[in-house]
């Protein structure tokens, strides 16, 4: 059968911080497609972004012990990527 070491290995799975970063990207891209297509940004985009920020605050406060230094750095880099993505997708905005 299988060796004994196979059962002793630990798999910690995907960290929750990864899912939070992916959620940020998906929600922001969808919000931009629905509410920020034109040169005028809809107030609903800012409401969606505010709700996303509140969700991030809640998740980080709830799982504070999981966020060590490398995960905090990765989270900050992902936020910088969100800002760059916003400007990249807004560069092709159309007049509506």
C-alpha positions as CSV (number, residue, x, y, z in Angstrom):
1,X,0.0,0.0,0.0
2,X,1.1,3.6,0.6
3,X,4.1,4.4,2.8
4,X,3.5,5.9,6.3
5,X,5.0,9.3,5.3
6,X,2.2,10.1,3.0
7,X,-0.3,10.3,5.8
8,X,2.0,12.5,7.9
9,X,2.4,15.2,5.3
10,X,0.6,18.4,6.1
11,X,-1.1,20.4,3.4
12,X,-2.2,23.8,4.6
13,X,-4.1,24.7,1.5
14,X,-4.5,28.0,-0.2
15,X,-4.2,30.9,2.3
16,X,-7.2,33.1,2.8
17,X,-5.2,36.2,1.8
18,X,-4.9,34.8,-1.7
19,X,-8.7,34.5,-2.0
20,X,-9.1,38.1,-0.7
21,X,-6.7,39.4,-3.4
22,X,-8.5,37.5,-6.1
23,X,-11.9,38.8,-4.8
24,X,-10.5,42.3,-5.0
25,X,-9.5,41.9,-8.6
26,X,-12.7,40.3,-9.7
27,X,-15.0,42.8,-8.0
28,X,-13.0,45.8,-9.2
29,X,-12.9,44.6,-12.8
30,X,-16.6,43.9,-12.9
31,X,-17.4,47.2,-11.2
32,X,-15.3,49.0,-13.8
33,X,-17.0,47.2,-16.7
34,X,-20.5,48.0,-15.4
35,X,-20.0,51.5,-13.9
36,X,-16.8,53.1,-15.3
37,X,-17.0,52.5,-19.1
38,X,-17.7,56.1,-20.0
39,X,-15.5,59.1,-19.3
40,X,-17.8,60.0,-16.4
41,X,-17.5,57.5,-13.6
42,X,-20.8,56.5,-12.0
43,X,-21.3,57.0,-8.3
44,X,-22.2,53.3,-8.1
45,X,-18.5,52.5,-8.9
46,X,-17.4,54.4,-5.8
47,X,-20.1,52.7,-3.7
48,X,-18.9,49.3,-4.9
49,X,-15.3,50.3,-4.2
50,X,-16.2,51.5,-0.7
51,X,-18.1,48.3,0.1
52,X,-15.0,46.3,-1.1
53,X,-12.8,48.4,1.2
54,X,-15.1,47.6,4.1
55,X,-15.1,43.9,3.2
56,X,-11.3,44.0,3.1
57,X,-11.1,45.7,6.5
58,X,-13.5,43.1,8.0
59,X,-11.6,40.1,6.6
60,X,-8.2,41.4,7.7
61,X,-9.4,42.2,11.2
62,X,-11.1,38.8,11.5
63,X,-8.0,36.9,10.3
64,X,-5.3,39.1,11.8
65,X,-3.1,36.2,12.9
66,X,-2.8,34.9,9.4
67,X,-1.3,38.2,8.0
68,X,2.4,38.0,8.6
69,X,5.0,40.3,7.0
70,X,5.2,38.5,3.6
71,X,1.4,38.4,3.2
72,X,1.0,42.0,4.1
73,X,3.6,43.0,1.5
74,X,1.8,40.8,-1.1
75,X,-1.5,42.4,-0.2
76,X,0.0,45.9,-0.6
77,X,1.5,45.0,-3.9
78,X,-1.9,43.6,-5.0
79,X,-3.5,47.0,-4.1
80,X,-0.9,48.8,-6.2
81,X,-1.7,46.4,-9.0
82,X,-5.4,47.3,-8.6
83,X,-4.6,51.0,-9.0
84,X,-2.5,50.3,-12.1
85,X,-5.3,48.1,-13.5
86,X,-7.8,51.0,-12.9
87,X,-5.7,53.4,-14.9
88,X,-5.0,50.9,-17.7
89,X,-8.6,50.0,-18.2
90,X,-9.7,53.6,-17.9
91,X,-7.3,54.7,-20.6
92,X,-9.7,53.4,-23.3
93,X,-12.9,55.0,-21.8
94,X,-15.5,56.0,-24.3
95,X,-17.8,59.0,-24.4
96,X,-21.3,57.9,-23.7
